Amino acid sequence: MKGAPALAFVLLSGLFIAPGLRAEDWPMFLKNPAHTAISEKAPQPPLSLKWKFSTKGPVYSSPAISKNKLYIGSYDKSLYALDASTGAELWAFKTDGEVFSTPAVSNDTVFFGSKDKNVYAVDARTGKLVWKYATEGSVVTSPVVAEGNVFIASKDLYLYALSASDGKRVWKMKLTDYEKYSGVYASPAYADGSVFSAGKNGSIYSVQAKSGGRNWSVRTDSAIYSSPVVREGTLYIVSLNRTLYAVNTQTGKISWKKNLEQEMVYAAPAVTKDKIYVAFKNGHIKSYNRVGGAETSDFTLPGEINSTPVVANNGFLYVGCEDGNVYAVDTRTGAIAWRFTTDGGVHSSPAVLDNALYIGSKDGGVYAFAP
């Protein structure tokens, strides 16, 4: 884009792709159970609007893509299934609460939570209810599907493991909390037989996926909204005290922590082979070395960021911004290579496939872009 600032931004290398995950799918929040939102292939900017679908409420949910179908929630209390190629509505499933949760798709079933306190499983082909499970609090986190179970946290302060096939509870674990800080906004991650979760009480938990038995917990000094990301035996997460943590997933010991000296962080970090990218609410996007956490670059967008960035091996970073824009940043030069303006802030995180980018906006729209 003309006039875009050219700031130093480090080019990434050696991007990780989860084994068995099709490049043309993005089936859950931040792509896979470990939340490594890295795109192996991505469309080259500039991009053009391919289609727009309008819901009847703001869209905070992020899109999930499976078998050329897009699934996304809206504050109009519905989950939508759209044709990913055309944006045509395939079906809509109505709940009794706003759908903030990003759906997860597995074996032709879509799983998601609603502010009506329920966790839902819906047939991906027909939109018909398969099962629902009632919690005692609003469900704003996004589910992870692994080992035949759906892992999701509720604002009733429990982390649940539900059978993906019939919705029966396998186990639940109480997340200790302070009353005035209560709530769970961070979505759980899964890796190597364990589920990782965090709450507003500032604690990070590791539990056994099969039994719910606790492996370890570690307390930070502040509330956590950011979802954990796991890569190669290390968990990365940011707390509201402006600290980035690297935690050994086996022992729970903090390998290192970095004082970010910036505003608060709601987005999850994006973790590549050697870098960690953190998007701040004040518009900064910074990168840090995975070893030791030394800062390596800084870039500023002109608005607050709550969207988790996606980094691709074509050299671009994609992210939404509260100024209403979706951005592509050239990581080799720091220039804004492309942007598109919606009519609302963009809290949703992008799903980036090899030939398209999908994202939601608080203007109620779901957008698809292609070269």
KEKE-3310 file (N, C-alpha, C; in steps of 0.2 Angstrom, whole numbers, plus 5000, padded with zeros to 4 digits):
npx = (5004:5003:5012:5014:5022:5039:5045:5057:5055:5055:5059:5051:5055:5055:5041:5029:5018:5004:5004:4995:4985:4975:4980:4971:4961:4955:4951:4947:4948:4962:4968:4973:4974:4985:4986:4994:4994:4999:5001:5004:5003:4997:4987:4994:4996:4991:4974:4957:4940:4931:4918:4905:4896:4881:4877:4865:4871:4885:4901:4911:4917:4929:4932:4930:4936:4931:4932:4928:4918:4912:4911:4904:4901:4889:4883:4870:4865:4866:4874:4882:4883:4892:4895:4911:4917:4907:4900:4887:4873:4871:4866:4858:4860:4851:4853:4851:4858:4872:4884:4900:4910:4922:4919:4923:4927:4925:4925:4913:4905:4900:4907:4903:4902:4890:4883:4872:4875:4877:4885:4887:4884:4883:4876:4887:4883:4869:4865:4858:4854:4865:4869:4868:4876:4874:4881:4885:4888:4891:4897:4911:4923:4933:4931:4942:4946:4951:4958:4945:4937:4929:4936:4933:4930:4920:4912:4908:4918:4924:4933:4929:4928:4921:4912:4914:4906:4893:4891:4892:4898:4915:4925:4927:4936:4939:4943:4951:4948:4947:4933:4930:4937:4933:4930:4933:4941:4951:4955:4956:4971:4978:4990:5001:4995:4990:4980:4979:4975:4969:4965:4956:4961:4974:4981:4990:4986:4989:4982:4979:4973:4965:4960:4958:4966:4977:4992:5001:5001:5004:5006:5003:5006:4995:4978:4973:4969:4973:4975:4983:4998:5006:5021:5033:5036:5035:5025:5017:5012:5002:5000:4990:4998:5007:5017:5026:5026:5036:5034:5038:5031:5031:5035:5030:5038:5044:5052:5057:5053:5046:5046:5035:5033:5022:5006:4990:4987:4977:4976:4981:4998:5008:5017:5032:5045:5056:5053:5042:5027:5018:5003:4998:4986:4988:4991:5003:5014:5025:5040:5049:5063:5062:5070:5075:5068:5072:5068:5065:5059:5048:5032:5019:5002:4988:4978:4969:4972:4965:4963:4971:4986:4990:5003:5012:5021:5024:5029:5021:5011:4995:4981:4967:4960:4955:4952:4944:4950:4957:4973:4988:5004:5020:5033:5046:5049:5042:5032:5014:5006:4993:4976:4960:4945:4932:4915:4916:4924:4938:4938:4939:4949:4959:4956:4967:4969:4976:4972:4963:4957:4948:4937:4929:4918:4914:4904:4895:4897:4904:4919:4927:4942:4952:4966)
npy = (4994:5011:5024:5017:5013:5009:4998:4989:4972:4955:4942:4927:4909:4891:4887:4879:4865:4856:4838:4829:4838:4845:4857:4865:4866:4874:4870:4874:4886:4896:4886:4873:4860:4864:4877:4883:4895:4896:4898:4888:4889:4904:4917:4929:4946:4961:4958:4955:4958:4944:4938:4944:4940:4944:4944:4946:4952:4958:4951:4942:4930:4918:4912:4895:4882:4869:4856:4864:4872:4885:4890:4899:4910:4922:4937:4938:4927:4915:4901:4900:4891:4892:4892:4891:4895:4903:4911:4908:4905:4890:4884:4889:4889:4891:4898:4902:4912:4924:4920:4919:4911:4902:4890:4872:4859:4842:4826:4828:4835:4850:4859:4870:4884:4894:4909:4906:4896:4884:4870:4865:4852:4850:4844:4845:4844:4846:4855:4851:4848:4838:4835:4843:4851:4856:4869:4879:4892:4906:4902:4906:4903:4894:4878:4863:4849:4833:4817:4810:4818:4833:4848:4861:4877:4885:4899:4896:4892:4879:4867:4857:4840:4833:4819:4818:4811:4808:4818:4816:4819:4817:4821:4834:4849:4859:4876:4886:4902:4920:4929:4942:4942:4933:4920:4913:4916:4912:4901:4883:4873:4859:4846:4833:4823:4831:4844:4862:4876:4892:4905:4920:4921:4921:4909:4896:4880:4863:4848:4830:4823:4812:4809:4820:4823:4833:4839:4850:4867:4884:4900:4916:4934:4941:4943:4932:4933:4929:4916:4900:4894:4880:4873:4862:4857:4868:4880:4895:4911:4926:4937:4949:4958:4962:4953:4941:4923:4908:4892:4876:4862:4849:4850:4861:4872:4889:4893:4905:4923:4938:4955:4965:4978:4986:4990:4981:4964:4954:4945:4929:4923:4921:4908:4904:4894:4900:4912:4923:4931:4945:4953:4969:4978:4991:4993:4989:4977:4965:4955:4941:4932:4914:4907:4913:4925:4938:4954:4957:4964:4977:4984:4995:4996:5007:5006:4998:4981:4966:4954:4939:4937:4929:4921:4918:4908:4914:4926:4936:4944:4942:4951:4957:4973:4985:4997:4994:4988:4975:4968:4965:4963:4965:4955:4956:4969:4977:4985:4990:4979:4977:4982:4981:4989:4987:4990:4990:4987:4974:4960:4947:4933:4929:4916:4908:4901:4892:4899:4909:4921:4922:4931:4939:4953:4966:4973:4964:4957:4943:4940:4936:4935:4935:4933)
npz = (5000:4996:5004:5015:5031:5032:5042:5052:5052:5056:5045:5045:5047:5043:5046:5056:5053:5059:5060:5048:5046:5034:5022:5016:5026:5041:5054:5068:5082:5080:5071:5075:5088:5096:5095:5086:5075:5061:5044:5031:5017:5009:5002:4991:4994:4985:4991:4985:4988:4990:4993:5004:5019:5028:5045:5059:5069:5079:5075:5084:5085:5077:5061:5056:5045:5035:5023:5013:5018:5029:5046:5058:5072:5079:5087:5085:5090:5084:5075:5060:5044:5030:5012:5008:4996:4989:4999:5001:5012:5020:5031:5047:5065:5079:5095:5112:5117:5114:5102:5105:5105:5095:5083:5082:5071:5068:5061:5054:5062:5071:5085:5098:5110:5119:5125:5132:5141:5137:5129:5112:5100:5083:5068:5054:5041:5040:5050:5061:5078:5087:5100:5116:5130:5146:5156:5170:5168:5157:5141:5133:5128:5116:5109:5109:5100:5103:5105:5104:5112:5118:5123:5134:5142:5154:5161:5173:5180:5177:5169:5155:5149:5136:5129:5112:5104:5110:5120:5133:5149:5152:5161:5173:5179:5192:5191:5202:5209:5211:5218:5213:5201:5193:5180:5164:5150:5141:5129:5129:5126:5117:5118:5116:5124:5135:5142:5141:5151:5156:5168:5174:5186:5185:5184:5176:5170:5168:5163:5163:5148:5147:5160:5167:5178:5187:5181:5183:5190:5188:5194:5188:5189:5186:5179:5165:5149:5136:5125:5128:5119:5112:5108:5103:5116:5124:5132:5128:5133:5137:5151:5159:5166:5157:5153:5145:5145:5145:5147:5153:5147:5152:5165:5171:5175:5174:5160:5155:5157:5150:5152:5144:5143:5138:5132:5137:5133:5124:5113:5107:5107:5092:5086:5079:5071:5076:5082:5092:5090:5096:5098:5103:5113:5111:5098:5094:5086:5091:5089:5096:5102:5102:5110:5125:5124:5119:5112:5095:5084:5080:5076:5071:5071:5066:5076:5090:5094:5095:5089:5085:5077:5061:5054:5039:5028:5016:5019:5025:5037:5044:5051:5061:5066:5078:5072:5061:5050:5040:5040:5030:5033:5026:5031:5028:5025:5033:5028:5026:5016:5011:5015:5021:5023:5035:5042:5055:5071:5071:5079:5078:5073:5059:5047:5037:5022:5008:4996:5000:5012:5027:5038:5052:5057:5068:5062:5059:5048:5038:5030:5014:5006:4992:4980)
capx = (5000:5007:5013:5014:5029:5044:5049:5060:5051:5059:5056:5051:5057:5053:5035:5026:5011:5002:5004:4988:4980:4975:4982:4965:4957:4957:4945:4946:4951:4969:4969:4974:4973:4990:4985:5000:4991:5004:4999:5010:5002:4993:4986:4998:4992:4985:4968:4951:4934:4928:4911:4903:4889:4879:4873:4861:4874:4892:4904:4918:4919:4933:4930:4933:4935:4932:4928:4925:4912:4914:4907:4906:4896:4887:4880:4863:4864:4866:4880:4881:4887:4892:4899:4917:4918:4902:4897:4880:4871:4869:4861:4859:4858:4849:4854:4847:4863:4876:4889:4907:4915:4924:4918:4928:4924:4928:4921:4907:4901:4903:4906:4904:4899:4885:4882:4866:4878:4877:4890:4883:4887:4878:4878:4890:4880:4862:4864:4853:4857:4867:4868:4870:4878:4872:4886:4882:4890:4892:4903:4914:4929:4932:4933:4947:4944:4956:4957:4938:4934:4929:4938:4930:4930:4914:4913:4906:4925:4926:4936:4926:4930:4914:4913:4913:4901:4887:4891:4892:4904:4921:4927:4927:4940:4937:4948:4951:4947:4945:4926:4929:4941:4931:4929:4938:4941:4956:4952:4961:4975:4980:4996:5005:4991:4988:4976:4982:4970:4971:4959:4957:4964:4981:4985:4990:4985:4990:4979:4979:4967:4961:4957:4957:4971:4981:4999:5004:4998:5008:5003:5007:5004:4989:4973:4975:4963:4976:4975:4990:5000:5011:5025:5039:5037:5035:5019:5018:5005:5003:4996:4988:5003:5012:5022:5026:5029:5038:5033:5040:5024:5031:5037:5027:5043:5044:5059:5059:5048:5048:5042:5034:5033:5018:4999:4988:4987:4971:4977:4986:5004:5009:5024:5035:5051:5061:5050:5035:5024:5013:4999:4996:4980:4989:4992:5010:5015:5032:5042:5054:5066:5059:5075:5077:5063:5074:5064:5069:5056:5042:5028:5013:4996:4984:4972:4969:4972:4962:4964:4977:4989:4992:5009:5013:5028:5025:5032:5016:5007:4988:4978:4962:4962:4949:4950:4940:4954:4961:4979:4993:5010:5026:5038:5053:5050:5038:5026:5007:5005:4986:4971:4953:4941:4925:4912:4916:4931:4939:4940:4939:4956:4958:4958:4971:4970:4981:4969:4959:4958:4942:4937:4923:4919:4909:4899:4890:4899:4909:4922:4931:4946:4957:4971)
capy = (5000:5017:5028:5013:5014:5003:4997:4983:4966:4950:4937:4920:4903:4885:4887:4872:4863:4850:4832:4826:4843:4847:4864:4868:4867:4878:4868:4876:4892:4896:4881:4866:4859:4867:4884:4886:4898:4897:4896:4885:4893:4910:4921:4934:4952:4963:4954:4958:4955:4938:4939:4946:4938:4948:4941:4951:4955:4959:4944:4941:4923:4917:4907:4888:4880:4862:4853:4870:4875:4890:4890:4905:4912:4929:4940:4937:4920:4909:4898:4899:4887:4895:4889:4895:4898:4908:4914:4906:4902:4883:4883:4893:4885:4896:4897:4907:4917:4926:4915:4922:4905:4900:4883:4867:4854:4836:4821:4831:4838:4856:4860:4877:4886:4900:4913:4903:4892:4877:4868:4862:4848:4851:4840:4849:4844:4848:4860:4848:4846:4831:4835:4849:4850:4863:4871:4884:4899:4907:4898:4911:4900:4890:4871:4860:4842:4828:4810:4809:4822:4841:4851:4868:4880:4889:4905:4893:4890:4872:4865:4851:4835:4830:4815:4821:4807:4809:4824:4814:4822:4812:4824:4841:4851:4866:4881:4890:4909:4925:4930:4948:4942:4926:4920:4910:4918:4909:4894:4878:4870:4852:4844:4827:4820:4836:4850:4867:4881:4898:4909:4927:4921:4922:4903:4891:4873:4857:4842:4824:4823:4806:4808:4827:4823:4839:4838:4855:4873:4889:4906:4922:4940:4945:4939:4930:4932:4926:4908:4897:4891:4875:4871:4858:4856:4874:4884:4902:4914:4932:4939:4956:4962:4964:4948:4935:4917:4902:4887:4869:4858:4843:4851:4867:4877:4894:4893:4912:4927:4944:4961:4968:4986:4989:4989:4974:4959:4950:4940:4924:4924:4917:4905:4900:4890:4904:4918:4923:4937:4947:4959:4972:4982:4998:4993:4987:4970:4964:4949:4940:4926:4909:4906:4919:4931:4945:4957:4957:4969:4981:4987:4998:4998:5013:5004:4993:4974:4960:4948:4935:4937:4923:4922:4913:4907:4919:4932:4941:4943:4944:4952:4962:4978:4988:5003:4991:4986:4969:4970:4961:4966:4962:4955:4958:4976:4981:4989:4987:4977:4977:4982:4982:4993:4985:4995:4989:4984:4967:4956:4940:4931:4927:4909:4909:4895:4893:4903:4914:4923:4923:4934:4942:4960:4968:4976:4959:4954:4938:4942:4932:4938:4931:4937)
capz = (5000:4995:5010:5021:5034:5031:5048:5052:5054:5055:5041:5048:5043:5046:5049:5058:5051:5062:5056:5046:5045:5027:5021:5014:5031:5047:5057:5074:5084:5079:5067:5078:5095:5100:5093:5082:5070:5056:5038:5026:5011:5010:4996:4990:4994:4988:4990:4983:4992:4986:4995:5011:5021:5034:5050:5062:5075:5078:5074:5087:5083:5071:5056:5055:5038:5034:5017:5009:5022:5034:5051:5062:5077:5079:5092:5084:5094:5079:5072:5053:5040:5023:5007:5008:4989:4987:5004:5002:5018:5020:5037:5053:5071:5084:5102:5117:5119:5109:5101:5105:5104:5088:5082:5080:5067:5068:5059:5051:5068:5073:5092:5100:5116:5118:5131:5135:5145:5134:5123:5107:5094:5077:5062:5050:5034:5040:5055:5066:5084:5089:5107:5120:5137:5150:5161:5175:5166:5149:5137:5128:5125:5110:5110:5106:5099:5103:5108:5105:5117:5117:5129:5133:5148:5155:5166:5180:5182:5176:5162:5154:5144:5134:5123:5105:5101:5113:5124:5140:5153:5154:5168:5174:5184:5195:5191:5208:5206:5215:5216:5209:5195:5191:5173:5160:5143:5137:5126:5131:5120:5118:5115:5119:5130:5140:5140:5145:5152:5160:5170:5176:5192:5183:5185:5170:5172:5164:5166:5159:5144:5148:5166:5170:5183:5186:5180:5187:5189:5189:5195:5186:5194:5184:5175:5158:5143:5130:5125:5127:5112:5113:5103:5105:5123:5128:5132:5128:5135:5140:5156:5159:5169:5152:5154:5141:5149:5142:5152:5151:5147:5156:5173:5173:5177:5169:5157:5155:5156:5147:5153:5138:5144:5133:5135:5139:5128:5124:5108:5109:5103:5086:5087:5073:5073:5080:5084:5095:5088:5101:5096:5109:5113:5109:5091:5092:5085:5092:5089:5101:5101:5106:5115:5129:5123:5117:5107:5088:5080:5082:5071:5074:5067:5069:5080:5095:5092:5099:5084:5085:5070:5058:5050:5034:5025:5010:5021:5027:5043:5043:5057:5061:5070:5080:5067:5056:5045:5040:5037:5028:5034:5023:5036:5025:5024:5038:5025:5025:5009:5010:5020:5019:5029:5036:5045:5062:5073:5069:5085:5075:5071:5052:5045:5031:5018:5002:4991:5003:5019:5030:5045:5054:5059:5072:5058:5058:5042:5037:5024:5011:5002:4987:4976)
cpx = (5004:5006:5014:5021:5033:5048:5052:5055:5054:5056:5056:5053:5055:5047:5032:5019:5010:5002:4997:4983:4981:4976:4976:4960:4960:4951:4943:4949:4959:4972:4970:4974:4979:4990:4991:4997:4996:5001:5005:5009:4997:4993:4991:4995:4995:4979:4962:4945:4931:4920:4911:4896:4887:4875:4869:4864:4881:4895:4911:4921:4924:4931:4933:4931:4936:4928:4925:4919:4915:4909:4909:4900:4895:4883:4872:4861:4864:4873:4878:4886:4886:4896:4905:4919:4914:4900:4890:4878:4869:4864:4863:4856:4857:4850:4850:4852:4868:4882:4896:4912:4916:4923:4924:4925:4928:4923:4914:4902:4905:4901:4907:4900:4894:4885:4876:4868:4879:4883:4886:4887:4881:4881:4881:4886:4873:4861:4859:4857:4859:4867:4870:4871:4877:4878:4882:4884:4890:4898:4906:4921:4928:4935:4939:4945:4950:4955:4949:4934:4934:4931:4936:4929:4924:4916:4910:4913:4927:4928:4933:4929:4923:4916:4910:4907:4894:4886:4891:4899:4909:4924:4927:4932:4939:4944:4947:4951:4946:4938:4926:4933:4938:4929:4934:4936:4946:4954:4958:4965:4976:4986:4999:5001:4989:4984:4978:4976:4973:4965:4961:4960:4972:4985:4984:4990:4986:4987:4979:4972:4962:4957:4955:4962:4976:4989:5003:5000:5004:5005:5007:5004:4998:4984:4976:4968:4966:4976:4982:4991:5006:5015:5032:5041:5037:5028:5020:5011:5007:4998:4995:4993:5009:5018:5021:5029:5030:5038:5034:5033:5025:5032:5032:5031:5043:5051:5061:5053:5050:5044:5041:5034:5028:5011:4997:4988:4981:4972:4982:4993:5004:5016:5026:5041:5055:5059:5043:5033:5018:5010:4996:4989:4981:4991:4999:5010:5023:5034:5048:5057:5063:5064:5077:5072:5066:5070:5068:5065:5050:5039:5022:5008:4992:4978:4973:4969:4970:4963:4971:4980:4990:4998:5010:5020:5029:5028:5028:5013:5000:4985:4972:4963:4955:4947:4946:4943:4956:4967:4983:4999:5016:5031:5045:5054:5047:5032:5020:5006:4998:4982:4965:4949:4934:4922:4911:4923:4931:4942:4942:4947:4955:4960:4961:4972:4975:4978:4964:4960:4950:4942:4930:4924:4913:4903:4894:4892:4904:4912:4926:4935:4951:4961:4967)
cpy = (5006:5021:5023:5013:5008:5002:4990:4978:4960:4944:4930:4914:4897:4885:4880:4871:4856:4844:4831:4832:4846:4855:4868:4869:4871:4876:4870:4883:4891:4889:4874:4866:4863:4875:4887:4889:4900:4894:4894:4889:4898:4914:4927:4941:4956:4958:4958:4954:4950:4938:4941:4943:4942:4944:4947:4954:4955:4951:4945:4934:4923:4912:4900:4885:4873:4859:4859:4873:4879:4890:4895:4907:4920:4931:4940:4930:4914:4907:4897:4894:4890:4891:4894:4898:4904:4913:4913:4903:4894:4881:4888:4889:4891:4894:4902:4912:4919:4921:4919:4917:4904:4892:4878:4861:4848:4830:4823:4833:4845:4857:4867:4878:4892:4903:4910:4897:4885:4876:4863:4858:4848:4847:4845:4850:4847:4853:4857:4847:4839:4830:4842:4847:4856:4863:4876:4891:4900:4904:4903:4908:4896:4883:4868:4852:4838:4822:4808:4813:4830:4844:4859:4870:4884:4894:4902:4890:4883:4871:4858:4847:4832:4825:4818:4817:4808:4815:4822:4817:4816:4814:4831:4843:4858:4870:4886:4897:4913:4927:4937:4947:4935:4926:4916:4912:4915:4902:4889:4876:4863:4850:4838:4824:4825:4841:4856:4873:4886:4902:4916:4927:4921:4915:4899:4884:4868:4851:4836:4824:4818:4806:4815:4828:4829:4837:4843:4862:4878:4896:4912:4928:4944:4940:4938:4929:4929:4919:4905:4894:4886:4873:4868:4858:4862:4877:4891:4906:4921:4934:4947:4961:4963:4959:4942:4929:4912:4897:4880:4865:4852:4845:4857:4873:4882:4894:4900:4916:4934:4949:4964:4975:4989:4989:4982:4970:4954:4944:4935:4925:4919:4915:4902:4896:4893:4910:4918:4930:4939:4953:4962:4976:4989:4998:4990:4979:4969:4957:4948:4933:4920:4907:4912:4924:4937:4948:4958:4962:4972:4984:4989:4999:5003:5011:4999:4986:4969:4954:4945:4935:4930:4925:4916:4913:4910:4925:4938:4939:4946:4945:4957:4967:4982:4995:5000:4988:4979:4970:4964:4965:4962:4961:4956:4965:4980:4985:4986:4986:4978:4979:4983:4984:4990:4991:4994:4986:4977:4964:4949:4939:4928:4919:4910:4902:4897:4898:4908:4915:4925:4927:4937:4949:4961:4972:4971:4955:4948:4939:4937:4936:4934:4936:4940)
cpz = (5000:5002:5016:5024:5033:5037:5048:5055:5052:5051:5045:5044:5047:5049:5050:5056:5055:5058:5054:5045:5038:5027:5019:5020:5037:5052:5065:5076:5083:5076:5069:5085:5099:5099:5090:5075:5064:5050:5033:5020:5012:5003:4996:4990:4988:4986:4988:4987:4987:4987:5002:5013:5027:5039:5053:5068:5074:5078:5078:5086:5077:5067:5057:5049:5038:5028:5014:5012:5028:5039:5056:5067:5076:5085:5091:5087:5089:5077:5064:5049:5033:5018:5006:5001:4987:4993:5005:5008:5017:5025:5043:5059:5076:5091:5106:5119:5113:5108:5100:5103:5096:5088:5081:5076:5067:5066:5058:5057:5070:5081:5093:5106:5114:5125:5135:5140:5143:5129:5119:5102:5089:5071:5056:5043:5034:5045:5060:5072:5085:5096:5110:5127:5141:5156:5165:5173:5159:5147:5132:5125:5119:5111:5106:5106:5099:5107:5109:5110:5115:5123:5128:5141:5148:5161:5173:5183:5182:5169:5161:5148:5143:5129:5117:5102:5104:5118:5132:5143:5155:5161:5168:5179:5186:5194:5197:5205:5212:5213:5211:5202:5191:5183:5170:5153:5139:5135:5127:5125:5122:5115:5119:5125:5135:5138:5145:5145:5156:5162:5172:5183:5191:5183:5178:5173:5166:5167:5161:5154:5145:5154:5169:5177:5182:5186:5184:5186:5191:5189:5192:5191:5191:5180:5168:5154:5137:5131:5125:5120:5114:5107:5105:5112:5127:5127:5132:5129:5138:5145:5155:5162:5164:5152:5149:5145:5144:5147:5149:5152:5151:5164:5175:5176:5172:5167:5157:5155:5154:5149:5147:5138:5139:5136:5136:5132:5129:5119:5111:5105:5097:5086:5081:5076:5078:5083:5088:5093:5093:5098:5102:5108:5110:5102:5089:5091:5086:5091:5094:5100:5105:5112:5119:5129:5122:5111:5100:5083:5083:5076:5074:5069:5070:5073:5085:5092:5097:5095:5085:5078:5068:5054:5045:5031:5018:5012:5024:5033:5042:5050:5056:5066:5072:5076:5061:5050:5046:5037:5035:5028:5030:5029:5034:5025:5030:5035:5025:5018:5007:5016:5017:5024:5029:5040:5053:5064:5072:5075:5083:5073:5064:5052:5038:5028:5012:4997:4994:5010:5021:5037:5046:5057:5064:5069:5056:5051:5042:5030:5021:5006:4998:4983:4970)
residu = (MET:LYS:GLY:ALA:PRO:ALA:LEU:ALA:PHE:VAL:LEU:LEU:SER:GLY:LEU:PHE:ILE:ALA:PRO:GLY:LEU:ARG:ALA:GLU:ASP:TRP:PRO:MET:PHE:LEU:LYS:ASN:PRO:ALA:HIS:THR:ALA:ILE:SER:GLU:LYS:ALA:PRO:GLN:PRO:PRO:LEU:SER:LEU:LYS:TRP:LYS:PHE:SER:THR:LYS:GLY:PRO:VAL:TYR:SER:SER:PRO:ALA:ILE:SER:LYS:ASN:LYS:LEU:TYR:ILE:GLY:SER:TYR:ASP:LYS:SER:LEU:TYR:ALA:LEU:ASP:ALA:SER:THR:GLY:ALA:GLU:LEU:TRP:ALA:PHE:LYS:THR:ASP:GLY:GLU:VAL:PHE:SER:THR:PRO:ALA:VAL:SER:ASN:ASP:THR:VAL:PHE:PHE:GLY:SER:LYS:ASP:LYS:ASN:VAL:TYR:ALA:VAL:ASP:ALA:ARG:THR:GLY:LYS:LEU:VAL:TRP:LYS:TYR:ALA:THR:GLU:GLY:SER:VAL:VAL:THR:SER:PRO:VAL:VAL:ALA:GLU:GLY:ASN:VAL:PHE:ILE:ALA:SER:LYS:ASP:LEU:TYR:LEU:TYR:ALA:LEU:SER:ALA:SER:ASP:GLY:LYS:ARG:VAL:TRP:LYS:MET:LYS:LEU:THR:ASP:TYR:GLU:LYS:TYR:SER:GLY:VAL:TYR:ALA:SER:PRO:ALA:TYR:ALA:ASP:GLY:SER:VAL:PHE:SER:ALA:GLY:LYS:ASN:GLY:SER:ILE:TYR:SER:VAL:GLN:ALA:LYS:SER:GLY:GLY:ARG:ASN:TRP:SER:VAL:ARG:THR:ASP:SER:ALA:ILE:TYR:SER:SER:PRO:VAL:VAL:ARG:GLU:GLY:THR:LEU:TYR:ILE:VAL:SER:LEU:ASN:ARG:THR:LEU:TYR:ALA:VAL:ASN:THR:GLN:THR:GLY:LYS:ILE:SER:TRP:LYS:LYS:ASN:LEU:GLU:GLN:GLU:MET:VAL:TYR:ALA:ALA:PRO:ALA:VAL:THR:LYS:ASP:LYS:ILE:TYR:VAL:ALA:PHE:LYS:ASN:GLY:HIS:ILE:LYS:SER:TYR:ASN:ARG:VAL:GLY:GLY:ALA:GLU:THR:SER:ASP:PHE:THR:LEU:PRO:GLY:GLU:ILE:ASN:SER:THR:PRO:VAL:VAL:ALA:ASN:ASN:GLY:PHE:LEU:TYR:VAL:GLY:CYS:GLU:ASP:GLY:ASN:VAL:TYR:ALA:VAL:ASP:THR:ARG:THR:GLY:ALA:ILE:ALA:TRP:ARG:PHE:THR:THR:ASP:GLY:GLY:VAL:HIS:SER:SER:PRO:ALA:VAL:LEU:ASP:ASN:ALA:LEU:TYR:ILE:GLY:SER:LYS:ASP:GLY:GLY:VAL:TYR:ALA:PHE:ALA:PRO)
# end
